[in-house]
């Protein structure tokens, strides 16, 4: 797994019941306030995140990969939890058909890292928070191994 689970990730996973034999392999936190990679967009998103934090709210998005499935966990809270929304989407690991990453650099020093996963039914693109290039590369390599295993299983049947 890419690092240990952060307290925020543990809180997000509190409502997820792991199946027998299921293990978490990767947990990536995405930027819930992401508007774009342009400096002004990042500035606006930073201001929105600050205002949400000041008023006791948050927007958290996690991409969790287990040995059996992919989970997309979204958590939103406003005004110290007076309004809360939590959503959990799950996709079978065998349904993953594409994965990748990108790094966008603006003005030589403003970086945006993005990962995406495409399944048979949906495409998820997430701006990654606090993850190094090597960790993203390891994640994409792991996803590539999963996709190759999926394609070999499909051609064998």
QUIQUI-V263218 format. One record per residue. N is the residue number from 1. SS is DSSP state (H for helix, E for strand, C for the rest). PSI is psi in degrees with one decimal (none if undefined). OMEGA is omega in radians with two decimals (999 if undefined). Layout:
n=N ss=SS psi=PSI omega=OMEGA
n=N ss=SS psi=PSI omega=OMEGA
This chain:
n=1 ss=C psi=144.4 omega=3.13
n=2 ss=C psi=89.9 omega=-3.14
n=3 ss=C psi=169.5 omega=3.08
n=4 ss=C psi=161.2 omega=3.13
n=5 ss=C psi=132.7 omega=3.08
n=6 ss=C psi=162.5 omega=3.08
n=7 ss=H psi=-36.6 omega=3.11
n=8 ss=H psi=-38.9 omega=3.11
n=9 ss=H psi=-40.3 omega=3.10
n=10 ss=H psi=-39.7 omega=3.10
n=11 ss=H psi=-41.4 omega=3.14
n=12 ss=H psi=-34.3 omega=-3.12
n=13 ss=H psi=-2.9 omega=-3.10
n=14 ss=H psi=-32.2 omega=-3.12
n=15 ss=H psi=-0.2 omega=-3.13
n=16 ss=C psi=126.8 omega=3.08
n=17 ss=C psi=115.0 omega=3.11
n=18 ss=C psi=140.5 omega=3.12
n=19 ss=C psi=166.3 omega=-3.13
n=20 ss=C psi=126.7 omega=3.14
n=21 ss=C psi=0.0 omega=-3.11
n=22 ss=C psi=135.1 omega=-3.14
n=23 ss=C psi=142.2 omega=3.09
n=24 ss=E psi=127.5 omega=-3.14
n=25 ss=E psi=-39.5 omega=3.11
n=26 ss=E psi=145.0 omega=3.02
n=27 ss=E psi=115.5 omega=-3.09
n=28 ss=E psi=128.3 omega=3.07
n=29 ss=E psi=130.6 omega=3.12
n=30 ss=E psi=165.5 omega=3.13
n=31 ss=E psi=108.1 omega=-3.12
n=32 ss=C psi=-15.2 omega=-3.13
n=33 ss=C psi=8.6 omega=-3.05
n=34 ss=C psi=126.6 omega=3.10
n=35 ss=C psi=-25.3 omega=-3.11
n=36 ss=C psi=176.1 omega=-3.06
n=37 ss=C psi=-4.4 omega=3.09
n=38 ss=C psi=145.2 omega=-3.11
n=39 ss=H psi=-40.6 omega=3.14
n=40 ss=H psi=-36.9 omega=3.10
n=41 ss=H psi=-41.0 omega=3.11
n=42 ss=H psi=-37.4 omega=3.11
n=43 ss=H psi=-44.0 omega=3.11
n=44 ss=H psi=-43.5 omega=3.13
n=45 ss=H psi=-39.3 omega=3.10
n=46 ss=H psi=-41.1 omega=3.10
n=47 ss=H psi=-43.1 omega=3.11
n=48 ss=H psi=-42.8 omega=3.13
n=49 ss=H psi=-40.7 omega=3.11
n=50 ss=H psi=-46.7 omega=-3.14
n=51 ss=H psi=-39.0 omega=3.10
n=52 ss=H psi=-42.1 omega=-3.13
n=53 ss=H psi=-41.4 omega=3.14
n=54 ss=H psi=-36.9 omega=-3.12
n=55 ss=C psi=9.2 omega=3.07
n=56 ss=C psi=28.5 omega=-3.14
n=57 ss=C psi=178.1 omega=3.07
n=58 ss=E psi=161.2 omega=2.94
n=59 ss=E psi=114.2 omega=-3.11
n=60 ss=E psi=138.3 omega=3.12
n=61 ss=E psi=130.1 omega=3.12
n=62 ss=E psi=139.1 omega=2.99
n=63 ss=E psi=115.9 omega=-3.07
n=64 ss=E psi=125.6 omega=3.11
n=65 ss=E psi=123.0 omega=3.04
n=66 ss=E psi=178.6 omega=3.11
n=67 ss=C psi=-5.4 omega=-3.12
n=68 ss=C psi=-25.4 omega=-3.04
n=69 ss=E psi=170.3 omega=3.06
n=70 ss=E psi=129.7 omega=3.14
n=71 ss=E psi=136.0 omega=2.99
n=72 ss=E psi=112.2 omega=-3.07
n=73 ss=E psi=126.5 omega=3.13
n=74 ss=E psi=131.6 omega=-3.14
n=75 ss=E psi=129.5 omega=3.10
n=76 ss=E psi=139.6 omega=3.06
n=77 ss=E psi=146.6 omega=3.10
n=78 ss=E psi=147.1 omega=3.04
n=79 ss=C psi=62.7 omega=3.08
n=80 ss=C psi=32.6 omega=3.07
n=81 ss=C psi=6.8 omega=3.09
n=82 ss=C psi=-32.5 omega=3.07
n=83 ss=E psi=120.6 omega=-3.14
n=84 ss=E psi=141.2 omega=3.06
n=85 ss=E psi=130.9 omega=3.09
n=86 ss=E psi=128.7 omega=3.13
n=87 ss=E psi=141.4 omega=3.11
n=88 ss=E psi=118.2 omega=3.04
n=89 ss=E psi=139.2 omega=3.12
n=90 ss=E psi=140.7 omega=3.14
n=91 ss=E psi=136.3 omega=3.09
n=92 ss=E psi=139.3 omega=3.13
n=93 ss=H psi=-29.0 omega=-3.14
n=94 ss=H psi=-12.8 omega=-3.14
n=95 ss=H psi=-6.0 omega=-3.14
n=96 ss=E psi=124.5 omega=-3.11
n=97 ss=E psi=-13.6 omega=-3.13
n=98 ss=E psi=144.5 omega=3.06
n=99 ss=E psi=149.9 omega=3.14
n=100 ss=E psi=179.4 omega=3.12
n=101 ss=E psi=163.4 omega=3.09
n=102 ss=E psi=152.6 omega=3.07
n=103 ss=E psi=124.3 omega=-3.13
n=104 ss=E psi=126.8 omega=3.13
n=105 ss=E psi=126.7 omega=3.11
n=106 ss=E psi=141.3 omega=3.09
n=107 ss=C psi=33.2 omega=3.06
n=108 ss=C psi=-13.4 omega=-3.05
n=109 ss=C psi=-1.4 omega=3.12
n=110 ss=E psi=106.6 omega=-3.03
n=111 ss=E psi=144.7 omega=2.99
n=112 ss=E psi=125.1 omega=3.10
n=113 ss=E psi=133.4 omega=-3.07
n=114 ss=E psi=139.1 omega=2.96
n=115 ss=E psi=149.9 omega=3.06
n=116 ss=E psi=148.7 omega=3.06
n=117 ss=E psi=131.0 omega=3.07
n=118 ss=E psi=130.7 omega=3.09
n=119 ss=E psi=-177.0 omega=3.13
n=120 ss=C psi=-21.2 omega=-3.05
n=121 ss=C psi=-15.0 omega=-3.06
n=122 ss=C psi=163.0 omega=3.06
n=123 ss=E psi=129.1 omega=-3.14
n=124 ss=E psi=123.9 omega=3.09
n=125 ss=E psi=124.7 omega=-3.03
n=126 ss=E psi=133.9 omega=3.01
n=127 ss=E psi=123.5 omega=-3.00
n=128 ss=E psi=141.0 omega=3.07
n=129 ss=C psi=137.4 omega=2.94
n=130 ss=C psi=49.7 omega=3.08
n=131 ss=C psi=134.6 omega=-3.10
n=132 ss=C psi=162.5 omega=-3.14
n=133 ss=H psi=-39.2 omega=-3.13
n=134 ss=H psi=-37.7 omega=3.11
n=135 ss=H psi=-40.3 omega=3.10
n=136 ss=H psi=-40.7 omega=3.11
n=137 ss=H psi=-40.3 omega=3.10
n=138 ss=H psi=-39.2 omega=3.10
n=139 ss=H psi=-47.3 omega=-3.14
n=140 ss=H psi=-37.9 omega=3.08
n=141 ss=H psi=-43.6 omega=3.11
n=142 ss=H psi=-42.6 omega=3.11
n=143 ss=H psi=-36.6 omega=3.10
n=144 ss=H psi=-42.0 omega=3.10
n=145 ss=H psi=-39.9 omega=3.10
n=146 ss=H psi=-43.7 omega=-3.13
n=147 ss=H psi=-41.4 omega=3.10
n=148 ss=H psi=-43.7 omega=3.10
n=149 ss=H psi=-40.4 omega=3.10
n=150 ss=H psi=-43.2 omega=-3.11
n=151 ss=H psi=-35.9 omega=3.10
n=152 ss=H psi=-36.3 omega=3.10
n=153 ss=H psi=-40.8 omega=3.14
n=154 ss=H psi=-37.6 omega=-3.13
n=155 ss=H psi=-21.9 omega=3.13
n=156 ss=H psi=-21.4 omega=-3.11
n=157 ss=C psi=none omega=999
